[in-house]
Amino acid sequence: MKHIHSYYSPNDLYNRIIDGLNELGLDLAKVTIDDLQPVDEFHIRGDTATKELIKLSGFTPDMHILDVGCGIGGSTRRLTHDTGCRTTGIDLSDEYIDVAERLTQLLNMQDRVSFQAASALELPFADNTFDGAWSIQMNMNVEDKLTWLKEVCRVLKPGGRAVLYEVCGNKNTPIYVPVPWAQDHSMSFLIPPEPFRQVITDAGFEISAWNDKTELARKAFAGVTEPEGEPDLPELGVHLLVGNDIRTKAYNLHRNLEEERVSLIETVAVKPGS
Ligand SMILES: C[S@@+](CC[C@H](N)C(=O)[O-])C[C@H]1O[C@@H](n2cnc3c(N)ncnc32)[C@H](O)[C@@H]1O
């Protein structure tokens, strides 16, 4: 797990984000959740996908929701911003958690949104704590998917929903690397949708929604071409999170989608009970 941790631990990330905001001419006292979205929503189809998940989740203002593998907290903040619910995000990377906390303070959302560095395989919460949970594109880095999902099930209250938006394998292997979630094969643990569905139910959940989003992902990456020469990167972008080879990673993701090497699943899994 160490190499996954170091992959998601860039140096001086917060200041580089602040520099990016300054270069864009934004007033730091007036930064909005939308201004941060190019850098803080690190998953396929970004904020658009997060808003679709919020709709699907049915999460309401009275709820406390756990975001497992929250990154720097963009979708955690979006969830609280759009629904009013309280959120707690956890992530393996302490660097990301530090940035998540500082960006949350910048947006003055710290009353409703908090973070903690922790592993998804060992959640630091008591049984039956949360009204709901979500995980957005984390499972690719997790080999032991059963332990992750059992942990999510354990900390949910009976009847609580887990919303998962996850990259899975597909008909063909291997995937091209590097990809946005992995520099090489040692960091990526994809399983096809059917075994993924099975492990969710093995962990104790009942599946109440299962949407294949692969075609939307394929369309979103359809125009991505092979990069040539030095990349011309924007002031703010996910390259700040995982490196300047992001264009190569995006191109490989495009190829993996076109050649049916990866798929994308959105699902709602319910912990049984009332
Ligand atoms: C592709 S990023 C997605 C981040 C965030 N969910 C988002 O959509 O912006 C994957 C995240 O999963 C985290 N992660 C990977 N393995 C983890 C684990 N075992 N426990 C907790 N977080 C993990 C990484 O540190 C990284 O922040």
The ligand as a Tripos MOL2 file, in Angstrom:
@<TRIPOS>MOLECULE
LIG
   27    29     1     0     0
SMALL
NO_CHARGES

@<TRIPOS>ATOM
      1 C1         -8.6100    8.6280   -8.2760 C.3       1 LIG1
      2 S1         -8.5120    9.2840   -6.6540 S.3       1 LIG1
      3 C2        -10.2170    9.7480   -6.3660 C.3       1 LIG1
      4 C3        -10.3470   10.7470   -5.2440 C.3       1 LIG1
      5 C4        -11.7460   11.2730   -4.9580 C.3       1 LIG1
      6 N1        -12.6790   10.2090   -4.6390 N.3       1 LIG1
      7 C5        -12.2600   12.0950   -6.1340 C.2       1 LIG1
      8 O1        -13.1080   11.5800   -6.8600 O.co2     1 LIG1
      9 O2        -11.8110   13.2340   -6.2990 O.co2     1 LIG1
     10 C6         -8.3270    7.8190   -5.6750 C.3       1 LIG1
     11 C7         -8.1580    8.1110   -4.1810 C.3       1 LIG1
     12 O3         -8.2470    6.8900   -3.4430 O.3       1 LIG1
     13 C8         -7.3350    6.9820   -2.3540 C.3       1 LIG1
     14 N2         -7.0520    5.6220   -1.8720 N.ar      1 LIG1
     15 C9         -6.4510    4.6170   -2.5420 C.ar      1 LIG1
     16 N3         -6.3780    3.5160   -1.7750 N.ar      1 LIG1
     17 C10        -6.9590    3.8360   -0.5900 C.ar      1 LIG1
     18 C11        -7.2040    3.1440    0.6150 C.ar      1 LIG1
     19 N4         -6.8380    1.8660    0.7820 N.pl3     1 LIG1
     20 N5         -7.8250    3.7810    1.6210 N.ar      1 LIG1
     21 C12        -8.2100    5.0760    1.4970 C.ar      1 LIG1
     22 N6         -8.0070    5.7970    0.3710 N.ar      1 LIG1
     23 C13        -7.3850    5.1880   -0.6550 C.ar      1 LIG1
     24 C14        -6.1430    7.6980   -2.9410 C.3       1 LIG1
     25 O4         -5.2780    8.2360   -1.9560 O.3       1 LIG1
     26 C15        -6.8170    8.7470   -3.8160 C.3       1 LIG1
     27 O5         -7.0540    9.9320   -3.1180 O.3       1 LIG1
@<TRIPOS>BOND
     1     1     2 1
     2     2     3 1
     3     2    10 1
     4     3     4 1
     5     4     5 1
     6     5     6 1
     7     5     7 1
     8     7     8 2
     9     7     9 1
    10    10    11 1
    11    11    12 1
    12    11    26 1
    13    12    13 1
    14    13    14 1
    15    13    24 1
    16    14    15 ar
    17    14    23 ar
    18    15    16 ar
    19    16    17 ar
    20    17    18 ar
    21    17    23 ar
    22    18    19 1
    23    18    20 ar
    24    20    21 ar
    25    21    22 ar
    26    22    23 ar
    27    24    25 1
    28    24    26 1
    29    26    27 1
@<TRIPOS>SUBSTRUCTURE
     1 LIG1         1 GROUP 0 **** ****
